[in-house]
């Protein structure tokens, strides 16, 4: 079986979808013949042992690019093309080239059909849907959702394709050290810094709380002007620090340094950093804009409706929670990831989907 994954970019700034591709292809490469096709980017992530074809995806050279896509697919002859992400015309172009050659296509929207996303730049989305995106979704043999919530949102939009729910996951072996010391009184945010992530609401809630000696550290990359705006708004908060982008081993150490990780997002189809924090043994606060009800079910975090008042309540609660209680929650979280979100489980499910599509 030969599969090509297409993703618009594997740049380090790409966030959860880029990390998902790294982890999934790492698991798949020993099971199937696999390669990645993507656009040229400034800082692509390193994916060992996977052939990667980089394309100059400038829309100014659309007709040349379409021919390059066809030539590449004709030479590679994959059984399946797996498209990661939507809205990019290049994703549709690669899918169109594949289907022209009779290759079966699976599309993973990766949360890009969630209500919050559709409500942002709605006219741009409507134009894209009319011109190419609706056709792309309808013509796929399968839509891959990462949670029931995402599958429900896709169904509400009227797409009748088969929808397969397969969660994201992490490689538990990437975690070299599990947290053992609690009582650092530090809360951390680790994600792309973007209006979707709810950081402005978090800062407002933090300002309104007696944080009882706790600090808040915010890590991630994003638009420099937006980060500067957030920094300025937090100048009066002397226990809030923006620490920049963090990758690799430094990311795990950053998570280990925290007593709690917070992701106050408006919308996520998964939220891979939630699984990463739990794998380290750190309890998590996130919102009902994510599919992480497991935090409440397995007593390893808090799953709240996003509002400033709810953030104030949970921050106040956590800053008065004993370290031993946080430790027990961390143990529960680590077990949850081992049982349900380990990448080996996800890889097997993806391979089963590929086999099903080809039969």
Secondary structure, 3 states (H helix, E strand, C coil): CEEEEEECCCEHHHCHHHHHHHHHHHHHCCCCEEEEEEECCCCECCCCCCEEEEECCCHHHHHHHHHHHHHHHHHHCCCEEEEECCCCHHHHHHHHHHHHCCCEEEEECCCCCCHHHHHCCHHHHHHHHHHHHHHHHHHCCEEEECCHHHHHHHHHCCCCCCEEECCCCECHHHCCCCCCCCCCCEEEEECCECHHHCHHHHHHHHHHCCCCCCEEEEECCECHHHHHHHHHHCCCCCCEEEEECCCHHHHHHHHHCCCEEEECCCCCCCCHHHHHHHHHCCEEEEECCCCCCHHHHCCCEEEECCCHHHHHHHHHHHCCCCHHHHHHHHHHHHHHHHHHCEHHHHHHHHHHHHHHHHC
